[in-house]
Each structure stands twice: as structure tokens, then as C-alpha cells.
Amino acid sequence: MRLFRSRLPAAARAALGIEPGERVLAHTATADGAYLVATDRALHLPGGPRLPWHRVEHARWEETVLVVTGTDGASHRVAVREPGLLPETIKERVTASIVASRHVTLGSRGGVRLVARRVVGGDGHDAVLEWNLVFDEGLDPGDPGLRALAEQALEEVRRSLGV
């Protein structure tokens, strides 16, 4: 691992659409010479989406390959030359976005994890909370009855937390 961080090239910053005022926290070159960049607001995937931290469900490393899954279920794989500070930075940013996480049983078949994530606005300040419902494996999130139970549980958790 390098001891000194290098500066992200201006061309990479422009290609990734990094917004004015958005601070680069860590970056590295990908296997094909593009860049993977973590900022204070989002994870910028090369040639792909910008994932705000509240939209990252989880990320894991397989050697030098980042596997990141969004809250929408989309999965992305990015091979890098050297992870550098990205593993620690990504973990810290995703963890910092989570305000509350509660698992609620919805019957004998399983339950739902209710996750409140902090949405960081363009000015870098916390704007709102966004709630995600993550159903246990085997449960159909499209089932109207199950969805109603989950929404009711969400309202109870929000009331208990005062949000």
C-alpha cells in the first residue's frame, strides 16, 4: 500500500461527473486504467453509476475486486490494481449512512430489516432519512399482505424512534 495518496487526475474527475464541492476521500485505478472513487457523497464506479452512500446496501472485497450491491438489488464488480484506502473508506461511509436498523418478525416465515439511511444533500449536510425494507430470503416483497405488515412495522419503529 502506498504511504502517500496521489491526486485524482482532472480528466478522471470530469469523466466520473464528480460534482463541485464533492471531496475525494480515496481512489484507485481499475484493471483497465479507469478510476474507482469514493467521495464524501458517493461511490463513483468507472463508466457506470454514481452510488450515493445511502444507496449502497453492502460492499465486499474479493482480493482486488470490489463487489457492491445497491439498495435496488443491482450488483457491480470492479477489478482494481491496488485497493489502497478504498476498503476502509467504503466501509466507513456505508456504516456512517445507517442511522437505525431493526429486524422485525412478520410471522412464522421470517421478517424484514428496516434500515434508516442518512441522505447527504449537495451541500454536504444531512437532509433527510430514507427507509429501506429488506425482506428475509424467501419472502416476496411484492406480496401486498406482507408489504402491509412491513409498512405497519415501519410506522411503529419510526414512532418509537421519534422520526
C-alpha positions in Angstrom: 0.0 0.0 0.0 1.2 3.5 -0.8 2.1 5.8 2.0 1.2 8.9 0.2 -2.1 9.5 -1.7 -1.9 10.6 -5.3 -4.2 13.3 -6.7 -7.1 12.2 -8.8 -6.5 13.3 -12.4 -8.8 16.1 -13.6 -9.8 14.0 -16.6 -11.0 11.2 -14.3 -12.9 13.7 -12.1 -14.7 15.1 -15.2 -15.4 11.6 -16.7 -16.9 10.4 -13.4 -19.1 13.5 -13.0 -17.8 14.4 -9.6 -19.8 17.5 -8.5 -18.3 20.8 -7.4 -17.6 20.8 -3.7 -17.6 16.9 -3.6 -14.5 15.8 -1.7 -12.4 12.8 -3.0 -11.6 10.6 0.0 -9.9 7.7 -1.7 -9.4 6.4 -5.3 -7.6 3.8 -7.3 -7.0 2.8 -10.8 -9.1 -0.1 -12.1 -7.6 -3.0 -14.0 -8.4 -1.3 -17.3 -7.0 2.1 -16.4 -10.2 3.9 -15.4 -10.8 5.1 -11.8 -12.9 3.9 -8.8 -13.5 6.9 -6.5 -15.0 7.3 -3.0 -16.1 10.8 -2.2 -17.8 12.3 0.8 -21.2 11.9 -1.0 -20.9 8.8 -3.2 -19.0 5.8 -4.7 -18.2 6.6 -8.3 -17.9 3.4 -10.4 -15.9 3.7 -13.6 -18.1 4.1 -16.7 -21.1 3.4 -14.5 -23.4 4.7 -11.9 -22.7 7.1 -9.1 -24.0 5.4 -6.0 -24.8 7.8 -3.1 -23.8 6.2 0.2 -27.4 5.7 1.3 -27.9 3.6 -1.9 -25.2 1.1 -1.1 -26.6 -2.0 0.6 -23.3 -3.7 1.1 -19.8 -3.9 -0.4 -17.2 -6.7 -0.1 -13.8 -7.3 -1.5 -12.6 -10.5 -3.2 -8.9 -10.0 -3.4 -8.7 -6.9 -5.7 -12.3 -7.0 -6.9 -14.9 -4.8 -5.3 -18.4 -6.3 -5.3 -21.0 -3.7 -4.4 -24.8 -4.2 -4.2 -27.2 -1.2 -4.2 -30.4 -0.9 -2.3 -32.2 -1.6 -5.6 -30.5 -5.0 -5.8 -28.2 -4.2 -8.7 -24.7 -5.7 -8.3 -21.5 -4.2 -9.7 -18.0 -5.8 -9.9 -14.9 -3.6 -10.3 -11.4 -5.1 -10.6 -8.7 -2.7 -9.3 -4.9 -2.8 -9.4 -4.5 -2.0 -5.8 -7.3 -1.3 -3.3 -5.3 1.3 -1.3 -7.5 3.1 1.2 -10.8 2.2 -0.5 -11.8 -0.8 1.7 -11.7 1.2 4.9 -13.2 4.3 3.3 -16.2 2.4 1.7 -16.9 0.6 5.0 -16.8 3.8 7.0 -19.1 5.7 4.6 -21.7 3.0 4.3 -21.7 2.4 8.0 -22.0 6.2 8.6 -25.0 6.4 6.4 -27.0 4.0 8.6 -28.9 5.8 11.4 -31.1 2.8 12.5 -31.5 -0.8 11.7 -34.2 -3.1 13.2 -35.3 -6.6 12.3 -39.0 -7.2 12.8 -40.6 -10.6 12.6 -43.6 -10.7 10.2 -44.8 -14.2 11.1 -43.5 -17.7 11.1 -41.9 -17.4 7.7 -39.5 -14.6 8.5 -39.3 -10.9 8.8 -38.0 -7.6 7.4 -35.0 -5.4 8.3 -36.0 -1.8 8.5 -33.0 0.4 7.7 -32.9 4.2 8.0 -30.2 5.8 6.0 -29.0 9.4 6.1 -29.3 11.1 2.7 -26.5 13.7 2.3 -27.5 16.7 0.3 -25.5 18.5 -2.3 -24.2 20.9 0.3 -22.8 18.0 2.4 -25.3 18.5 5.2 -27.8 15.8 6.3 -31.1 16.4 4.6 -33.5 13.5 5.3 -33.7 9.9 6.2 -34.6 7.3 3.7 -36.0 4.0 4.9 -35.3 0.6 3.2 -37.2 -2.6 3.8 -35.0 -5.6 3.3 -37.1 -8.8 3.4 -35.7 -12.0 4.7 -34.7 -14.5 2.0 -37.7 -16.5 0.7 -40.2 -13.7 1.4 -41.8 -11.9 -1.6 -41.6 -8.2 -1.2 -44.3 -7.8 -3.8 -46.9 -9.7 -1.6 -49.4 -7.0 -0.7 -50.3 -8.6 2.7 -46.6 -8.9 3.6 -45.9 -5.4 2.4 -48.7 -4.0 4.6 -47.3 -5.8 7.7 -43.9 -4.3 6.9 -45.2 -0.8 6.4 -47.1 -1.1 9.8 -43.9 -2.3 11.5 -42.0 0.6 9.9 -44.6 3.1 11.3 -44.2 1.6 14.8 -40.4 1.8 14.6 -40.5 5.4 13.3 -42.8 6.3 16.2 -40.6 4.6 18.8 -37.5 6.5 17.4 -39.3 9.8 17.1 -38.5 10.1 13.4 
